[in-house]
């Protein structure tokens, strides 16, 4: 149904999420590759909906842990069949272990892992999180927060911000309802450093998601 409606012009773009580490499909040209929920690919002739843009949403790698669900070879095999790749470079830390949401060194590592040569980087969009997390000392799962919740915490706690140089993220600790808590949320500085990094790397940006961040974040783009 999505394919039919897309071909009929109901959508401006279609994004497909591919989690399985499937062998790259072989193509003989003439169309764009589409993948179903099982991970299999087939040809979708480009002339069916030439005005559409198709982006494949792909998971990030944790190279040091050996977790590489989408590799450089997969990107190279599919690059001619999609308009771009949206790389989900966020949710880095475990839910029960306080830490950065999208450390900049990890973002760089992912870009370099997927595109060791810059040839295809113009089709790669790096994920920026506009949300944050609150962690508790009792190791209960973290809680996602957006702008309004963040502002309420800052107003109540009046915290001291700490900057992690390697991660390029701010965080602070405060006493909340569950005792000592830690908050990681984007700031002007963290976003500015990422904007500079993606410009240097030659990649684009996708944001998760508009409306979750502070209004003035958009002034940085």
C-alpha positions in Angstrom: 0.0 0.0 0.0 2.9 2.4 0.8 4.5 1.7 -2.6 1.1 2.3 -4.4 0.5 5.5 -2.5 4.0 6.7 -3.1 3.8 6.0 -6.8 0.5 8.0 -6.8 2.3 11.1 -5.4 0.9 11.1 -1.8 4.4 11.3 -0.2 7.4 13.6 -0.8 9.8 11.0 0.5 9.9 7.4 1.8 12.4 6.2 4.4 13.0 2.5 4.9 14.6 1.1 8.0 16.9 -1.9 7.5 18.1 -3.7 10.6 19.2 -7.1 9.3 22.7 -7.6 8.2 21.8 -9.1 4.8 24.3 -9.8 2.0 24.2 -7.0 -0.5 21.7 -7.6 -3.3 22.9 -7.8 -6.9 21.4 -5.3 -9.2 21.4 -5.0 -13.0 20.5 -1.3 -13.0 17.4 0.6 -14.1 15.8 1.1 -10.8 16.0 1.6 -7.0 16.3 -1.2 -4.5 13.6 -1.6 -1.9 13.8 -3.9 1.1 10.9 -5.6 2.9 10.6 -6.4 6.5 12.4 -9.7 6.0 15.5 -7.9 4.6 15.0 -9.2 1.0 15.5 -6.7 -1.8 13.9 -6.3 -5.2 13.9 -3.8 -8.0 11.6 -0.8 -8.0 11.8 0.9 -11.4 12.8 4.5 -11.1 10.1 5.6 -13.6 7.3 4.6 -11.2 7.8 7.6 -9.1 10.7 9.6 -10.3 9.9 12.6 -8.0 10.3 10.5 -4.8 13.4 10.5 -2.6 14.2 7.2 -0.9 16.4 7.1 2.2 17.5 4.0 4.0 17.7 4.3 7.8 20.6 2.3 9.1 21.9 1.4 12.6 25.2 2.7 13.8 28.2 0.4 14.4 30.1 -0.2 17.7 33.3 -1.3 16.0 35.2 -1.9 19.2 32.5 -4.3 20.4 32.4 -6.1 17.0 28.8 -4.9 16.4 28.6 -3.9 12.7 25.1 -4.5 11.4 25.6 -2.3 8.4 29.0 -2.1 6.8 30.9 -0.1 4.2 30.2 -2.9 1.6 26.5 -2.7 2.2 26.5 1.0 1.6 28.6 0.7 -1.5 26.3 -2.0 -2.9 23.1 0.1 -2.3 24.4 3.6 -3.0 23.2 3.8 -6.6 19.7 2.7 -5.6 18.7 5.1 -2.9 19.0 8.9 -2.5 20.7 8.7 0.9 21.4 6.9 4.1 20.2 8.1 7.5 22.6 6.9 10.2 21.2 6.6 13.7 24.1 7.9 15.6 22.4 8.3 19.0 21.4 6.2 22.0 25.0 5.3 22.5 24.9 4.6 26.2 23.1 1.7 28.0 19.7 2.6 29.6 21.1 1.7 33.1 24.5 3.3 32.7 24.8 7.1 32.7 26.7 8.4 29.7 26.7 10.5 26.5 23.9 10.0 24.0 26.0 10.6 20.9 29.7 11.1 21.6 31.4 12.9 18.8 34.3 10.6 18.6 31.8 7.7 17.9 30.0 9.8 15.3 33.3 10.3 13.5 34.2 6.6 13.8 30.9 5.6 12.2 31.3 8.0 9.3 34.8 6.7 8.7 33.8 3.1 9.1 30.9 3.4 6.5 32.8 5.6 4.1 36.5 5.1 4.4 36.8 7.0 1.2 34.8 10.2 0.9 33.3 9.3 -2.5 29.8 8.5 -1.2 29.7 10.8 1.9 27.4 13.3 0.1 24.6 10.6 0.5 25.2 10.0 4.2 23.1 11.8 6.8 24.4 11.7 10.4 21.8 11.5 13.1 21.5 14.4 15.6 19.5 13.8 18.8 17.4 16.7 20.0 16.2 14.8 23.1 18.2 13.8 26.1 18.1 11.3 29.0 17.9 11.3 32.8 19.7 8.5 34.6 19.2 7.5 38.3 21.9 6.2 40.6 19.7 3.1 41.5 20.3 1.7 37.9 16.7 1.9 36.9 16.3 2.4 33.1 16.9 5.9 31.9 14.0 8.3 31.0 14.0 10.2 27.8 13.3 13.9 28.1 12.5 16.7 25.6 12.8 20.5 25.8 10.0 21.3 28.3 11.1 18.6 30.7 14.8 19.7 30.5 13.9 23.3 31.2 11.8 22.3 34.2 14.8 20.3 35.6 17.2 23.1 35.0 14.9 25.7 36.6 14.4 23.5 39.7 17.9 22.2 40.2 20.0 25.2 39.1 22.8 22.8 38.2 26.5 23.2 37.3 27.2 22.0 33.8 30.1 19.7 33.0 31.6 19.5 29.6 33.0 16.2 28.3 35.8 17.1 25.8 36.0 13.7 24.0 32.3 13.2 23.9 31.6 16.9 23.1 28.5 16.8 25.3 27.3 18.6 28.5 25.8 16.8 31.5 25.0 17.7 35.0 24.0 15.9 38.3 21.2 16.9 40.6 19.0 15.6 43.4 15.6 14.5 42.1 12.7 12.3 43.2 14.9 9.2 42.8 17.9 10.6 44.6 21.0 11.5 42.7 20.3 11.8 39.0 22.4 12.6 35.9 21.0 14.5 32.9 22.5 14.5 29.4 20.8 16.9 26.9 22.0 18.8 23.8 23.3 22.3 24.2 24.3 25.1 21.8 28.0 24.1 22.1 27.4 20.4 21.5 25.3 21.0 18.4 27.7 23.6 17.1 30.6 21.2 17.4 28.7 18.5 15.5 27.7 21.0 12.8 31.3 21.8 12.3 32.3 18.1 12.3 29.8 17.1 9.6 30.9 20.0 7.5 34.5 18.8 7.8 33.5 15.2 7.1 31.4 16.1 4.1 28.2 14.5 5.3 24.7 15.8 5.9 22.4 15.9 8.9 19.1 14.3 10.0 17.5 15.1 13.3 15.5 13.1 15.7 13.4 14.9 16.0 12.1 18.4 15.3 10.0 19.7 18.2 12.0 17.8 20.9 14.8 20.3 21.1 15.0 23.9 22.3 13.7 26.4 19.8 17.1 28.2 19.3 18.8 25.0 18.2 17.5 25.6 14.7 19.5 28.9 14.6 22.7 26.8 14.5 22.0 25.2 11.1 
